[in-house]
Amino acid sequence: MLTSAVPILPARDLDEAVAFYRRLGFQSVGLHPDYALLRREAAELHLWLCADRHIAENTACYLWTDDVHALHREMAATEPGRITAPHAKPWEMTEFEVWDPSGNLLRIGQSPAADRA
């Protein structure tokens, strides 16, 4: 009976992380001293304050999109040094990667079949 999942990512500096995600088009839907809730369309991310860089550098999440190329163009225009180009993966997805200021990896992808539609 699960209806959704929400990644909870560590943030070494919550203000810096929230500002980064806002530049990527996310809206703040809840801000607390050690926790933030962000949303963009149907995607939701939560951030928790965590001083340990090692935790963030070993954390990742996956976000689905229905237009990987348009989303990449939009995000890469705001954060060009933190975003890879879209590329086909052996697991039949077209993806790009985003690294946030804390070191979290976000993979953003689309099925190639949907990409051709």
SVG drawing of the C-alpha trace seen along z (x, -y; Angstrom):
<svg xmlns="http://www.w3.org/2000/svg" viewBox="-2 -30 36 33">
<polyline fill="none" stroke="black" stroke-width="0.4" points="0.0,0.0 3.0,-2.3 2.2,-5.4 5.6,-7.2 9.1,-7.5 11.0,-10.6 14.8,-10.7 16.3,-12.2 19.7,-13.7 22.3,-14.9 23.3,-18.5 26.5,-19.9 25.1,-23.5 21.3,-23.6 21.1,-27.2 23.6,-26.4 21.8,-23.2 18.4,-24.8 19.7,-27.7 21.3,-25.1 18.1,-23.1 16.1,-26.4 18.4,-27.2 17.5,-23.8 13.8,-24.7 12.8,-23.2 10.5,-25.1 10.8,-25.1 7.7,-23.7 9.1,-23.5 12.2,-25.0 13.3,-24.1 16.7,-24.7 17.9,-21.2 15.5,-20.0 14.2,-21.2 11.4,-19.9 11.7,-20.7 9.4,-20.0 9.5,-20.3 6.5,-19.0 5.9,-15.4 9.4,-15.1 10.1,-15.8 13.4,-15.9 14.1,-16.2 17.4,-17.5 18.7,-16.9 21.6,-18.8 24.6,-16.5 28.2,-17.7 29.8,-14.4 30.9,-14.9 31.5,-11.2 27.8,-10.4 26.8,-12.9 29.6,-11.7 28.2,-8.2 24.5,-9.1 22.5,-9.1 19.0,-9.1 17.2,-8.6 14.7,-11.0 12.6,-10.1 11.7,-12.6 9.7,-12.6 12.1,-14.9 15.7,-14.2 17.1,-16.5 15.0,-19.6 15.5,-19.1 19.2,-18.8 19.4,-22.0 17.5,-23.9 19.6,-22.6 23.0,-22.8 22.3,-26.4 22.2,-27.2 24.9,-24.8 27.2,-23.8 30.1,-22.5 27.9,-20.1 26.0,-18.3 27.1,-15.8 25.7,-15.5 22.8,-13.0 24.1,-9.6 22.7,-6.2 23.2,-3.6 23.4,0.2 20.3,0.6 18.2,-1.1 18.0,-4.6 19.2,-8.0 20.6,-9.8 22.6,-12.7 24.1,-13.2 24.0,-16.1 26.3,-16.6 25.0,-18.9 27.3,-21.1 27.4,-18.5 28.5,-15.7 25.1,-13.9 24.6,-12.3 21.3,-12.7 20.8,-10.6 18.0,-11.9 16.8,-9.6 14.3,-8.6 13.6,-5.4 15.0,-5.5 11.7,-4.3 10.0,-7.3 12.8,-9.5 11.9,-8.5 8.2,-9.1"/>
</svg>
